[in-house]
Amino acid sequence: MCVSESELVDCQSTYEYGKQLLQAALVLRRSMHLELEPNYEQASRLAQAWRVFFKGVNEQSVRNNSAALFLQQSDDVSLTYLRDHLER
């Protein structure tokens, strides 16, 4: 799950918009004296979906950073090794 910063902002905006829609739906349900539980359930599912998505993005970011660090360090080791052997 590789997400650019602008895509993450778009996703967060969509999530926030979903929360606003659910808030408006809650107001309508209250004004019409309808059951509120379906709205609460939907809000819970939206929040859970965001947590799962955001956790995945964070995990991918950690893996990418670890891979980049590993590659940088392996390049440094390789250069040191070559320099040492060329000087002999």
N, C-alpha and C positions, 0 to 999 in steps of 0.2 A: 504494500500500500504506500506508494510514493506520491506525496501530495506537495505541491508547491505552496509557497506562502500565500499567493493570491487565491489559490484553490481553497486553502484552509480558511481564509477570510470569507470566501463565498459560502463555504459550508457552515461556518459559524453564523453568518447572516441569515442563512436559510433556517438554521435551528432557532435563532432568535425570532424570526418571522413566524415559525410554527408555534412558539410559545405565545406570541401575541395573538395569533388566531385562536388558540385554546383559551386564552384569557377572555377574548370577545365572546367565544362560544359559552363560556361559563356565565358571563353576564346575561346573555340571552336565555340560557337555561333557567337561571334564577328568576328572571323577569317573567318567564312563562310557567314558572312553578313546575319545571320538569326535574327528573332525577339528575343529580349531579355526578353520580358515580361513574358513568361512562366517560365524562370529561376528565375526571381524575385518573382513570385508567389510561386514557390516551396520553395525558400529560406524563404519566409514569413511563409509558412505553417510549415516548419521545426522549425523555431524559436518559433512559437506559440506552437507547440507540446512540445518543451523543456520547455517553461515557464509553461505550464499546468502540465507537469510531475514534474518539480522541486517544484512548489507550493504544489502539493500533497505530495511530500516527506517531505517538510518542515512542513506542517500541521500535518502529521503523527508523525513526530519527536516531535512536541510541545505536541501533545496528549499523546505520550508515556512518555515524561518527566513529564507531569502533573500527569499522573497515578502513576508513580514511586514515585513522591513527596507525593502524597496523601497516598499511601500505607506505605511509611516510616513514615509519621506523624501519621497515624492511629496506626501503631505498637508502636510508642513512647507513644501515649495516652494510649493504652492498657497496656503497661508495667507499666506506672505510676499509672494507676488505680489499677492494680494487686498489685503493691508494697504497695500502700496506704492501701489497704484492708487486706493485709497479716500482716502488722505491727500492726493492731488493736487488 
